Amino acid sequence: METMDTDKQKLVYLAGFFDGEGCITFSKTYYTTKGDKKNVYRALNIAVTQVNPRPIKLFYEYFGCGYRYHYVNINNRIQFEWRAS
């Protein structure tokens, strides 16, 4: 990854990276509170997963939100992920 000098360059890079590696999900959960009031919780989630931690760190730094973590996938490779909802 080359050095990016401007925010516009970073955003263009992140948009392209997300287009190739990103994931968008929508979830809906039903739950009941006291008094049997039925509610629904909806969430829109975005995530990017990669074996190279540098792009994941860039997402976190650029947007100032979300969280990063790593885990070992089924091929015993460490993967890094950035998520926001």
N, C-alpha and C positions, 0 to 999 in steps of 0.2 A: 504494500500500500504506500503510495507516494505521499509526500507532505502536502497538505491542503491548506492554503493560505487564507481563504475567505469562507465565511459562513455559507455562501451560495455554493461553493465547490463542495463543502461538506454535505449540504443538503442534497445536492445532485448525486453524490456518491451513495449516501444513505438510501435515497429513493431507489436507485438501481439495485443496490444490495438487497433491499427489502423486497423488491419485485422478484428477485431470483431465489431468495432464501427465507423470506418472511411468511408468516401465517396469520390469518385473521379468523377468529372464532366468535360465535355468539352462543351464550348459554342462558337457559331459563330454568330457574329452580322455584318450586312451589313449597311454601311452608305455612304453618299455622301458628298463630300467636295465642296468648291468653284470650279467653272468650271465644275461641274457635274462629277468629277472624282469619280468613284465608288471604294470603299475600303471594305475590310473585316477585322474584328478584331476577333482574335481567342484567347481563354483563357482556360488554364487547371487549374482547381481549386481542392484543397483538403481540407477536413474539418473533424473534429471530434466533436461530440456533446455528452454531458454527464451531468447528474444531479450533479455529484461530481466535484467540481472545481479543485481538486488537479491534476488529470491527464492532464487537459487542460492547467493548469499553467506549468506543466512539458514540454509539447510540445513547448510552447512559449519560455521557458527558454533554452531548449536544442537546438532548431533550431535558436533562436535569430531573428525570423521573424514571419510574420503572425500577426493576431490580435485576441484578445479575446473579447467576449461580452456575455451578458446573456439576456435572455428573458423568458417570461412565456409561456409555451406551452398550448395546449387545455385542459389539465388536471389541470391547475393552478399550475404546478410545475415549479420551476426555472430551466432552462437548461443553460449550459455554452457551448460555442463553440469556437474552434480555427480554423481559416481559413488561407490559403495561396494560392496564384495564381502566 
